[in-house]
């Protein structure tokens, strides 16, 4: 699976969920980052890299 496909699928999964208080989802294709903004003002960034690992960082 390529990076763009996993970013698209991640966006779709997050966008279709009703279980999280998501305010907005912003995809930064240049930097391969999916930013998820919650209604309480918290932002989580998912960096997509094809290397066999994944990270979620609270910023």
C-alpha atoms as an extended CHARMM CRD file, in Angstrom:
* protein
*
        59  EXT
         1         1  UNK       CA              0.0000000000        0.0000000000        0.0000000000  PROA      1               0.0000000000
         2         2  UNK       CA              1.3170000000        3.4520000000       -0.8660000000  PROA      2               0.0000000000
         3         3  UNK       CA              1.3920000000        6.5070000000        1.4260000000  PROA      3               0.0000000000
         4         4  UNK       CA             -1.3790000000        8.3690000000       -0.3820000000  PROA      4               0.0000000000
         5         5  UNK       CA             -3.7180000000        5.4030000000       -0.1570000000  PROA      5               0.0000000000
         6         6  UNK       CA             -3.2070000000        4.9740000000        3.5990000000  PROA      6               0.0000000000
         7         7  UNK       CA             -3.6790000000        8.7450000000        4.1220000000  PROA      7               0.0000000000
         8         8  UNK       CA             -6.9400000000        8.6040000000        2.1560000000  PROA      8               0.0000000000
         9         9  UNK       CA             -8.1730000000        5.5810000000        4.1050000000  PROA      9               0.0000000000
        10        10  UNK       CA             -7.1930000000        7.1220000000        7.4360000000  PROA      10              0.0000000000
        11        11  UNK       CA             -9.0830000000       10.2880000000        6.5160000000  PROA      11              0.0000000000
        12        12  UNK       CA            -12.1620000000        8.2440000000        5.5480000000  PROA      12              0.0000000000
        13        13  UNK       CA            -12.1180000000        6.2180000000        8.7850000000  PROA      13              0.0000000000
        14        14  UNK       CA            -11.7480000000        9.3220000000       10.9380000000  PROA      14              0.0000000000
        15        15  UNK       CA            -14.3320000000       11.2490000000        8.9460000000  PROA      15              0.0000000000
        16        16  UNK       CA            -16.9150000000        8.4520000000        9.2190000000  PROA      16              0.0000000000
        17        17  UNK       CA            -16.5950000000        7.9230000000       12.9780000000  PROA      17              0.0000000000
        18        18  UNK       CA            -19.2040000000        9.2040000000       15.4000000000  PROA      18              0.0000000000
        19        19  UNK       CA            -17.2730000000        8.0980000000       18.4910000000  PROA      19              0.0000000000
        20        20  UNK       CA            -14.6980000000       10.8980000000       18.5410000000  PROA      20              0.0000000000
        21        21  UNK       CA            -15.3670000000       14.6200000000       19.0440000000  PROA      21              0.0000000000
        22        22  UNK       CA            -13.6100000000       15.6010000000       15.7870000000  PROA      22              0.0000000000
        23        23  UNK       CA            -13.9720000000       19.2080000000       14.7310000000  PROA      23              0.0000000000
        24        24  UNK       CA            -11.7650000000       19.1010000000       11.6230000000  PROA      24              0.0000000000
        25        25  UNK       CA             -9.3160000000       16.8900000000        9.7340000000  PROA      25              0.0000000000
        26        26  UNK       CA             -6.5720000000       18.6000000000        7.7350000000  PROA      26              0.0000000000
        27        27  UNK       CA             -4.2620000000       16.5910000000        5.4970000000  PROA      27              0.0000000000
        28        28  UNK       CA             -0.8280000000       18.0670000000        4.7690000000  PROA      28              0.0000000000
        29        29  UNK       CA              0.1480000000       16.0280000000        1.7050000000  PROA      29              0.0000000000
        30        30  UNK       CA              3.5020000000       17.7690000000        1.3050000000  PROA      30              0.0000000000
        31        31  UNK       CA              4.6560000000       16.6290000000        4.7540000000  PROA      31              0.0000000000
        32        32  UNK       CA              2.5810000000       13.4000000000        4.8540000000  PROA      32              0.0000000000
        33        33  UNK       CA              0.7420000000       14.4810000000        8.0060000000  PROA      33              0.0000000000
        34        34  UNK       CA             -2.9070000000       14.0710000000        8.9540000000  PROA      34              0.0000000000
        35        35  UNK       CA             -3.9000000000       16.6560000000       11.5870000000  PROA      35              0.0000000000
        36        36  UNK       CA             -6.9830000000       15.8380000000       13.6400000000  PROA      36              0.0000000000
        37        37  UNK       CA             -8.5320000000       18.7480000000       15.5480000000  PROA      37              0.0000000000
        38        38  UNK       CA            -10.9000000000       17.8750000000       18.3930000000  PROA      38              0.0000000000
        39        39  UNK       CA            -13.7230000000       20.0220000000       19.7370000000  PROA      39              0.0000000000
        40        40  UNK       CA            -11.7770000000       20.7080000000       22.9700000000  PROA      40              0.0000000000
        41        41  UNK       CA             -8.9910000000       22.3950000000       20.9660000000  PROA      41              0.0000000000
        42        42  UNK       CA             -6.6020000000       19.4420000000       21.0590000000  PROA      42              0.0000000000
        43        43  UNK       CA             -4.7290000000       18.5600000000       17.8690000000  PROA      43              0.0000000000
        44        44  UNK       CA             -3.2760000000       15.1590000000       17.0800000000  PROA      44              0.0000000000
        45        45  UNK       CA             -0.9200000000       14.7070000000       14.1430000000  PROA      45              0.0000000000
        46        46  UNK       CA             -0.3850000000       11.4030000000       12.3940000000  PROA      46              0.0000000000
        47        47  UNK       CA              2.8030000000       11.3010000000       10.3130000000  PROA      47              0.0000000000
        48        48  UNK       CA              2.5170000000        8.7560000000        7.5140000000  PROA      48              0.0000000000
        49        49  UNK       CA              5.7720000000        7.1570000000        6.4540000000  PROA      49              0.0000000000
        50        50  UNK       CA              6.3300000000        3.9070000000        4.6090000000  PROA      50              0.0000000000
        51        51  UNK       CA              8.7990000000        2.3540000000        7.0160000000  PROA      51              0.0000000000
        52        52  UNK       CA              6.8240000000       -0.2360000000        8.9670000000  PROA      52              0.0000000000
        53        53  UNK       CA              6.1050000000        1.9350000000       12.0410000000  PROA      53              0.0000000000
        54        54  UNK       CA              3.6130000000        4.6390000000       12.9900000000  PROA      54              0.0000000000
        55        55  UNK       CA              3.5570000000        7.4890000000       15.5010000000  PROA      55              0.0000000000
        56        56  UNK       CA              0.8370000000        9.6780000000       16.9740000000  PROA      56              0.0000000000
        57        57  UNK       CA              1.9930000000       12.8880000000       18.6430000000  PROA      57              0.0000000000
        58        58  UNK       CA             -0.0450000000       15.3470000000       20.7030000000  PROA      58              0.0000000000
        59        59  UNK       CA              0.9420000000       18.9080000000       19.8270000000  PROA      59              0.0000000000
